[in-house]
Amino acid sequence: MNNCFYLHYEKDKKSLIYTYFWALIPLILFSFYKNGILLYQNNYISFIDMFLPFYFYLVSMGIGYLVALIKKENKWEFLLYSLIISCTVSINTNMFIYPVLLFVLLFIMSCISEKKSFNFVSGVRVFLVLALLLQQYSYLNVGEKIGAFNYSLWDTFMGFGISGIGTSSLFLQLICFLILIFNKFYKRSIPIIASCFYFLSFFFLYCITKDVVCLENILSGTVYFAFLFVGADLYATPNTKKGMILYGGVIGFLTFILSLILPIYEAPYIAIFIISFLIPFINRFWFKKDLHS
């Protein structure tokens, strides 16, 4: 993988990876309730299907471990990357095609990222969904498909809106953020600035149009998950504070723009993937500015 200038010691990197895992636990547990227990209680799925979220989590981590083994890379990094990706996909994802696609894309993207710096997790996510779109692909679970639940904006905030398997709850993501910022190496300014730009852009649009979809987009956890767990990547992010602020602002605003023309579930990952190619230029620009200041 690329050298990481923000983390000074191997133990610092390990501690940050472990912090990410701890932060994901509330979302994983809630996803089991939303996409498993709740549907089973209402007789929409079988007892076996109730555990489908855990199938995706465990299979993804198995694939991540296998890729790390083949490439002789840090297994904890690949376990984390694959777990993050599994949180973002639909509960309707094909159980047999998904592991194959994930293995191929994780391997290829990680190899490319060794030659060219970019956010390869967002790259895997973008191309994974593009491949899955060749089939019918929907983020609605069984109950949502038949309109069984009539959720309010508050319910959306709490995590009962349409989303990836583990990305729905904005409320829980606030807790996740509190867990993440306990680690001093987490690049907190990136998700803060990105979220502010995204929030304010949609709020301004709502003030003009009064379209309730704008509020739904603001309160859905889908986008903020991308900012928290993918945008603040271990490697493919700027090294300076000013660079991180600029990067966060750009991905937040670009996500807003893309959300107007693309599904909100894909917009932040495309934005992060595109902007991550500009990180070397952002680093050079602010490094030169700091030298002359």
C-alpha positions as CSV (number, residue, x, y, z in Angstrom):
1,M,0.0,0.0,0.0
2,N,1.0,3.7,-0.2
3,N,3.1,5.2,2.6
4,C,1.0,7.0,5.1
5,F,2.4,10.3,6.3
6,Y,-0.3,11.1,8.8
7,L,0.3,8.0,10.9
8,H,3.8,7.9,12.3
9,Y,4.1,4.5,13.7
10,E,2.7,1.0,12.8
11,K,1.0,0.9,16.2
12,D,-0.8,4.2,15.5
13,K,-2.2,2.7,12.3
14,K,-3.3,-0.4,14.2
15,S,-5.1,1.6,16.8
16,L,-6.9,3.6,14.2
17,I,-8.0,0.4,12.4
18,Y,-9.3,-1.1,15.6
19,T,-11.2,2.2,16.3
20,Y,-12.9,1.9,12.9
21,F,-14.0,-1.7,13.8
22,W,-15.5,-0.5,17.2
23,A,-17.3,2.4,15.5
24,L,-18.9,0.0,13.0
25,I,-20.4,-2.3,15.7
26,P,-23.6,-0.1,16.4
27,L,-24.4,0.1,12.7
28,I,-23.9,-3.7,12.2
29,L,-26.1,-4.6,15.1
30,F,-28.8,-2.1,14.0
31,S,-28.7,-3.5,10.4
32,F,-29.5,-7.0,11.8
33,Y,-32.6,-5.5,13.5
34,K,-33.7,-3.5,10.5
35,N,-33.1,-6.0,7.7
36,G,-33.5,-9.2,9.8
37,I,-35.4,-9.2,13.1
38,L,-38.0,-6.6,12.2
39,L,-38.9,-8.3,8.9
40,Y,-39.0,-11.7,10.6
41,Q,-41.3,-10.4,13.3
42,N,-43.7,-9.3,10.6
43,N,-43.5,-12.6,8.8
44,Y,-41.9,-11.1,5.7
45,I,-38.8,-13.3,5.7
46,S,-37.8,-16.8,7.0
47,F,-35.7,-17.4,10.1
48,I,-32.7,-18.2,8.0
49,D,-33.1,-15.0,5.9
50,M,-33.0,-13.0,9.1
51,F,-29.3,-13.6,9.3
52,L,-28.6,-12.4,5.7
53,P,-26.8,-9.2,6.9
54,F,-24.3,-11.3,8.7
55,Y,-23.8,-13.4,5.6
56,F,-22.6,-10.3,3.7
57,Y,-20.4,-9.1,6.6
58,L,-18.7,-12.5,7.1
59,V,-18.2,-13.4,3.5
60,S,-16.8,-9.9,2.8
61,M,-14.3,-10.2,5.6
62,G,-13.4,-13.6,4.4
63,I,-12.7,-12.2,0.9
64,G,-10.7,-9.4,2.4
65,Y,-8.6,-11.8,4.4
66,L,-8.0,-13.9,1.3
67,V,-6.9,-10.9,-0.8
68,A,-4.5,-9.8,2.0
69,L,-3.1,-13.3,2.2
70,I,-2.5,-13.4,-1.6
71,K,-0.9,-10.0,-1.7
72,K,0.9,-10.4,1.6
73,E,-0.7,-7.2,2.9
74,N,-1.9,-6.1,6.3
75,K,-4.9,-8.4,6.9
76,W,-6.6,-6.0,9.3
77,E,-6.7,-3.3,6.7
78,F,-8.4,-5.6,4.2
79,L,-10.8,-6.9,6.7
80,L,-11.8,-3.4,7.5
81,Y,-12.1,-2.3,3.9
82,S,-14.2,-5.3,3.0
83,L,-16.5,-4.8,6.0
84,I,-17.0,-1.2,5.1
85,I,-17.9,-2.1,1.6
86,S,-20.4,-4.8,2.7
87,C,-22.2,-2.2,4.9
88,T,-22.9,-0.1,1.7
89,V,-24.5,-2.7,-0.6
90,S,-28.1,-3.6,-0.9
91,I,-29.7,-6.5,1.1
92,N,-30.9,-7.7,-2.3
93,T,-27.4,-8.2,-3.6
94,N,-26.9,-11.6,-5.3
95,M,-25.3,-13.9,-2.7
96,F,-23.2,-15.8,-5.2
97,I,-22.1,-13.1,-7.6
98,Y,-21.1,-10.6,-4.9
99,P,-18.2,-12.6,-3.4
100,V,-16.7,-13.1,-6.8
101,L,-17.0,-9.5,-7.8
102,L,-15.7,-8.3,-4.5
103,F,-12.6,-10.5,-4.7
104,V,-11.8,-9.4,-8.3
105,L,-12.3,-5.7,-7.6
106,L,-10.5,-5.7,-4.2
107,F,-7.5,-7.4,-5.8
108,I,-7.4,-5.3,-9.0
109,M,-8.1,-1.9,-7.3
110,S,-5.5,-2.6,-4.5
111,C,-2.9,-3.4,-7.1
112,I,-3.7,-0.2,-9.1
113,S,-3.5,1.9,-5.9
114,E,0.1,0.8,-5.4
115,K,1.0,2.5,-8.6
116,K,-1.5,5.4,-8.5
117,S,-2.8,7.1,-5.4
118,F,-6.6,7.1,-5.1
119,N,-9.3,6.0,-2.7
120,F,-9.5,2.4,-3.8
121,V,-12.3,1.5,-1.3
122,S,-14.6,4.0,-3.1
123,G,-13.3,2.6,-6.4
124,V,-14.3,-1.0,-5.4
125,R,-17.7,0.3,-4.3
126,V,-18.4,2.2,-7.5
127,F,-17.4,-0.6,-9.9
128,L,-19.1,-3.2,-7.7
129,V,-22.4,-1.5,-8.0
130,L,-21.9,-0.9,-11.7
131,A,-21.5,-4.6,-12.2
132,L,-24.5,-5.4,-10.0
133,L,-26.7,-3.0,-11.9
134,L,-26.6,-5.4,-14.8
135,Q,-29.2,-7.2,-12.8
136,Q,-32.2,-5.7,-11.1
137,Y,-30.8,-3.9,-8.1
138,S,-32.8,-2.2,-5.4
139,Y,-32.0,-0.9,-1.9
140,L,-35.5,-1.6,-0.6
141,N,-35.8,-4.6,1.7
142,V,-38.9,-6.8,1.5
143,G,-41.0,-4.7,3.8
144,E,-40.1,-1.5,2.0
145,K,-40.9,-3.0,-1.4
146,I,-44.5,-3.7,-0.4
147,G,-44.9,-0.4,1.4
148,A,-45.5,-2.1,4.8
149,F,-43.8,0.7,6.8
150,N,-44.8,4.4,6.7
151,Y,-41.8,6.1,8.1
152,S,-41.6,9.8,9.2
153,L,-38.5,12.0,8.9
154,W,-37.7,11.2,12.5
155,D,-37.7,7.5,11.6
156,T,-35.4,8.2,8.7
157,F,-33.0,10.0,11.1
158,M,-33.1,7.0,13.4
159,G,-32.3,4.6,10.6
160,F,-35.5,3.2,9.1
161,G,-35.1,4.7,5.7
162,I,-33.9,3.1,2.4
163,S,-30.2,2.5,2.4
164,G,-27.3,0.0,2.2
165,I,-27.3,-2.9,4.7
166,G,-25.6,-1.0,7.4
167,T,-25.7,2.7,6.5
168,S,-29.2,3.9,7.3
169,S,-29.0,5.4,10.8
170,L,-27.7,9.0,11.0
171,F,-28.4,8.9,14.8
172,L,-26.0,5.9,15.3
173,Q,-23.5,7.5,13.0
174,L,-23.2,10.4,15.4
175,I,-22.3,7.9,18.0
176,C,-19.8,6.3,15.6
177,F,-18.3,9.7,15.0
178,L,-17.8,10.2,18.7
179,I,-16.0,6.8,18.9
180,L,-13.8,7.7,15.9
181,I,-12.7,11.1,17.2
182,F,-11.3,9.5,20.4
183,N,-8.5,8.4,18.1
184,K,-6.2,11.4,17.5
185,F,-5.2,10.0,14.1
186,Y,-8.7,10.0,12.6
187,K,-9.0,12.8,10.1
188,R,-12.2,14.3,11.6
189,S,-12.1,17.5,9.7
190,I,-12.9,15.7,6.4
191,P,-16.3,14.3,7.4
192,I,-17.2,17.4,9.4
193,I,-16.6,19.8,6.5
194,A,-18.1,17.4,3.9
195,S,-21.2,16.9,6.0
196,C,-21.6,20.7,6.5
197,F,-21.3,21.4,2.8
198,Y,-23.7,18.6,1.9
199,F,-26.2,19.5,4.7
200,L,-26.2,23.3,3.9
201,S,-26.5,22.7,0.1
202,F,-29.6,20.5,0.5
203,F,-31.1,22.8,3.2
204,F,-30.7,25.8,0.9
205,L,-32.4,23.8,-1.9
206,Y,-35.2,22.9,0.4
207,C,-35.7,26.6,1.4
208,I,-36.2,27.3,-2.4
209,T,-38.2,24.3,-3.5
210,K,-39.9,23.1,-0.2
211,D,-39.3,19.5,-1.6
212,V,-39.5,17.1,1.3
213,V,-37.0,14.8,-0.6
214,C,-34.3,17.4,0.3
215,L,-35.0,16.8,4.0
216,E,-35.0,13.0,3.5
217,N,-31.6,13.3,1.9
218,I,-30.3,15.4,4.8
219,L,-31.5,13.0,7.4
220,S,-30.5,9.7,5.7
221,G,-27.3,8.1,7.0
222,T,-26.3,6.8,3.6
223,V,-24.1,9.8,2.6
224,Y,-22.7,10.5,6.0
225,F,-21.5,6.9,6.3
226,A,-19.4,7.4,3.1
227,F,-17.9,10.6,4.6
228,L,-17.1,9.0,7.9
229,F,-15.7,5.6,6.9
230,V,-14.6,6.1,3.3
231,G,-13.9,9.8,2.8
232,A,-11.5,9.9,5.8
233,D,-9.4,7.1,4.4
234,L,-6.1,5.9,6.0
235,Y,-4.1,6.8,3.0
236,A,-5.9,8.5,0.1
237,T,-6.5,11.8,1.9
238,P,-4.6,15.1,2.1
239,N,-1.8,15.4,4.6
240,T,-2.3,19.0,5.7
241,K,-5.1,20.5,7.7
242,K,-6.0,23.0,5.0
243,G,-5.8,20.3,2.4
244,M,-8.3,18.2,4.4
245,I,-10.7,21.1,4.8
246,L,-10.5,21.7,1.0
247,Y,-10.9,18.0,0.2
248,G,-13.9,17.7,2.6
249,G,-15.6,20.7,1.2
250,V,-15.2,19.5,-2.4
251,I,-16.5,16.0,-1.8
252,G,-19.4,17.4,0.2
253,F,-20.5,19.8,-2.5
254,L,-19.8,17.3,-5.4
255,T,-21.9,14.7,-3.5
256,F,-24.8,17.2,-3.4
257,I,-24.5,17.9,-7.2
258,L,-24.3,14.2,-8.0
259,S,-27.3,13.5,-5.8
260,L,-29.4,15.7,-8.0
261,I,-28.8,13.4,-11.0
262,L,-27.8,10.1,-9.5
263,P,-29.2,7.9,-6.7
264,I,-28.1,9.2,-3.3
265,Y,-26.7,5.7,-2.5
266,E,-24.0,6.0,-5.2
267,A,-23.3,9.8,-5.2
268,P,-20.8,10.1,-2.3
269,Y,-18.7,7.1,-3.4
270,I,-18.4,8.5,-7.0
271,A,-17.5,12.0,-5.5
272,I,-14.8,10.5,-3.2
273,F,-13.4,8.3,-6.0
274,I,-13.1,11.3,-8.4
275,I,-11.6,13.8,-6.0
276,S,-9.2,11.3,-4.5
277,F,-7.2,11.5,-7.8
278,L,-6.6,15.2,-7.0
279,I,-5.0,14.6,-3.6
280,P,-1.4,14.7,-4.8
281,F,-2.1,18.1,-6.3
282,I,-3.8,19.3,-3.1
283,N,-0.8,18.1,-1.0
284,R,1.7,19.8,-3.2
285,F,-0.3,23.0,-3.4
286,W,-0.7,23.4,0.4
287,F,2.9,22.1,1.1
288,K,4.3,24.9,-1.1
289,K,1.9,27.5,0.5
290,D,3.1,26.4,4.0
291,L,6.8,26.7,2.9
292,H,6.2,30.3,1.7
293,S,4.1,31.4,4.7
